Amino acid sequence: MNIMMAYGKSLYRFILLCGVAIMLHGCSSVPADYEATTPEFDMAHFFDGKLKAYGIVQNRSGKVIRRFEADLIGTWQANEGRLEEDFVYDDKQTQRRVWLLNKHPNNRYSGTAGDVVGEATGESRGFAFNWHYTLAIEVDGKVWDVNLDDWMYQINESRIMNRTIMTKWGFKVGEITLIIEKID
């Protein structure tokens, strides 16, 4: 009888966990939710020229664990772009990421960078842009592949609010929030 009760409890927990996961997934927004909003986000237009970013990194509990500033320079030729990002963290650590970007029909984009695993894909609708990719992040001497669900919201012609949820094995491990401003 104890085996049956243990099996029943395990099955119940599994079903409950699956139900919660389905509900949480169903609650997330999609780019189409922003179809009728303005200003219209255009990555090739916004990320063309010099930009400045200011942001924070939070752990899964919401505690701010890092602050940073970044200088960005974007250039585009037709549907191909290059975005250079130079980060300086509050502990003086620096990081450089260079994105090679492609604009596709129907407001879709793709891109690669040295620490991105595979290809990033994204879509814009209205003032919102949603970008999905896996980032190789070094933590305590080990490299972790972390999934990023990156949302950019264009506030006006010169500012974007960016919020990124980081997950590993389906669990939230952190969050990044930043403001990006055009400076030229």
Steps between C-alpha positions, in 0.01 A plus 500: 500500500787739576638452148160585350467811718854614412430438129170688529667799669777506239247484218293774663809724535598436137151587374490811719843612374395446137181698558689792653750497212219504244324787680819705523577444134145600409537825693803623307455767239577466130609769251152504339364641829667831403394513133308830522748691717737779403773601440572213262819320609755458220826344619692616192392860560536512879832312520671714238758736648627557853298391802545482877349240734458495879383191681486252785524123533285331764520146636194273506387653831505851355813621681716731285834324459660722232463842344643599164533759228559420134605690190340368182571574136269367231547505124272368227538436129172391340369215720830418673609665822783499747450603863808541719432501875769594754391442861660634819367347822501656847789270600702645204474175299457562127329296233468538123231346283473549125169408340465421129134565423265425213166661427245265341149557359202539735690684777722202578868511590782254565848542635817343630772604743810333643335400830160418350437128455347448157288778356282761667157554349256780555191679384370854537140618511402857579737646759615157628775262395545147639839332461579137599849360530732287708799671657814322627566660840803425716411449867766398752728363229226299328313594183121477517267522201220728616184571300401865462151631432587859413231769459573850371234772520557818303397790724570772244733567205808502723430254786432131551414320823643147494401214731650153475405186691778241525411132545688173539316166476175699490562679831559874535860566603514876456379814331662791317340844477649787303431825320658559159530856366606628159771762543550624144 
